[in-house]
Amino acid sequence: MSPKSVYDIRNIGKEFCNNTTGSDHYKQNGVEPIDLMISNGSIEGFCIGSIIKYATRFKVTENLNDLKKISDYAHILCGVKLTEPKKEE
């Protein structure tokens, strides 16, 4: 069955991209490097850089896993921003 609308297409994309987890090789000594970046406040640049990297690579490879990684880094950055303490104005 082929998708009929943008809603169908979006749901298919979400289903594929939302199935991500960190690789075991990043969990040396029980801590993932990305956890350190979150804790020291350097995660935003890393996520944006990774999104750019995988988007650029996708143009060449058309590897759907690159899109999955873009989605994962966007979700990580969004989660960090949503859980940051509110800044005083």
N, C-alpha and C positions, 0 to 999 in steps of 0.2 A: 504494500500500500504506500503510495507516495504522499508526502505531506501536502496539505491544502492551503495552509496559511502561515503567516509569520509566527503565529502562536505555536503551531505544530513544529516548525523549524526551530524555534527558540527552545522548546521542550526537548527536542532531540539533542540539541547542542548542550543544554544544561545536563542532561542525563550522562552524556559522554564526558564532559569536562569536570563534573563534580565528583568523579571517582579518582581522587588523587590522595596520595600519602607520601610522606618523606621516605627516602630510601634508607635502609639499614646502615649503609656505609657512612652516612652522615651522623650517626648516633654514637660516635666514639666517646668513651668515658661517660656514657649516659646522657650527654648534652648535645643537642643539635646546634651547629653554628648559627642557624637562623634565630634560635632562642637567645643567643648572646647578642645578636644584632637588635632584636626587639628590646632586650633589657637595657642596652646602652644607647638606644635612640637612633641607631643608624639604619634602620630597616627601610625607611621610605625611599631613599636613594637606591638601595639595593633592589627593591621591588620594581621601581620604575625602570631602572637599567635592565633588569631581567625581562620585563615586559617588552621593552624596545628590542632587546636582543632576539627574543623568540619571535616577535612579529617580523623583524627583518629576515630572520632565518626561514620563516614560513613562506615568504615570497619566493624563495629559491627552492626549498625542499617540498613544499606542500604537504609536509608531514603533520597529520592531525594532532599528534602528541605535542607539537609546538604550541598549538592553540590551547591544549589542555594546560600547559605550563603557564601560558599567559593568564588564563582564568584563575589558576591556583595563586599566582603572585598577586593578582588583583583582589582575590578574596582575603589573602593574608593582610594586605595593606588596608583594606576596608575594615577588617576586624580590629586591627591595631588602632585605626582612627576612631572607630566606634567605642573602643574601651579606654581611650586616653582620658585623663582627667580634663574637665572643661577648663579652658584658659580664662583667667580673670580679665575683664575689659576695663 
